[in-house]
């Protein structure tokens, strides 16, 4: 078997193909349907996903909600500007974060945080520790005020900062548990009416929680992707979801994973505790590469992902890179919209 190389997971994308705004309504986005056995491609609208579902199937969603994770302030003793990106909540008030400028902040440094209008908010951030991977551990004096202090940490390819009511477009309609740095974007296409129609067809709507962290933001830098240090993410597989998936699989139904985060949660739980699935709460450290054996997920609902990234490699593991690359090339030629606010893909 030929060794995997990160450079293999690359493709050309014109900058104008990167979506800057979401489709309205959500389910009017395009949907590329890829048959992973034959390689056949169909071009549909996302609302047509219901045509590929059967009574007894299950859709599994990640109900994590994006937090306003980007904070701004000034160093208390010098007044120097500081920016923090919260990545992962370790304990009450304590977070893993990326800090700029990291070199100028020593352990114990205190930053006065500012609200969105640039006024000192009476809250502080303290640098507790620095790690070799470039992250830091920080303590926020009052994390209950994050909605007031922070802004959404949109991916760098989205040039327009969302604010006010429009910020809700970077949340899924079923988001419930705050904690992600980035949205589980495959779910952004679903509307309440589409979900109701799917459920009325006899399809189970099930939920897990995985708080999306650092690896969504960065490409794999090592040429051997197996050497990429995966960062852990906190997840919950509720008892009712585990039981329902076990029932669906036993009765011959199919499990549709909505987004790579839902897939990681399910496959990690299966790898830790075996099948049938058991409830799980804890840290997920799973990097899915081609060659991985999927034990739970039968179909994948996803978006078009960045080159050399871990979500792209997961999708390639599900369908095979040659087939996926051909589908991506077709999507580029067909002027599909890419990335977070872009169009959707269904791999069957």
Secondary structure, DSSP 4 states (H G I P E B T S, - for coil): -PPP-GGGS-----GGGB-SS--SSGGGSEEEEE-TTT--EEEEEGGGGGGG--TT-EEEEE-EEE---EEEEEETTT--EEEEEEEEEEETTEEEEEEETGGG--TT-EEEEE-TTS-EEEEEEEEEEE-TTS-EEEEETTGGGHHHH-B----TT--SPP-GGGGGGGS-TT--EEEESS--GGGGG--HHHHHHHHHTT-EEEEEEE---GGGTS---SSSGGGS-PPPEEEEE-HHHHHHHHHHHHTT--EEEESHHHHHHHHHHHHHH-SS---EEEEE-----TT---SS-SEEEEE---TT-HHHHHHHHHH-HHHHHHHHHHHHHTT--BSTTS-EEEE-
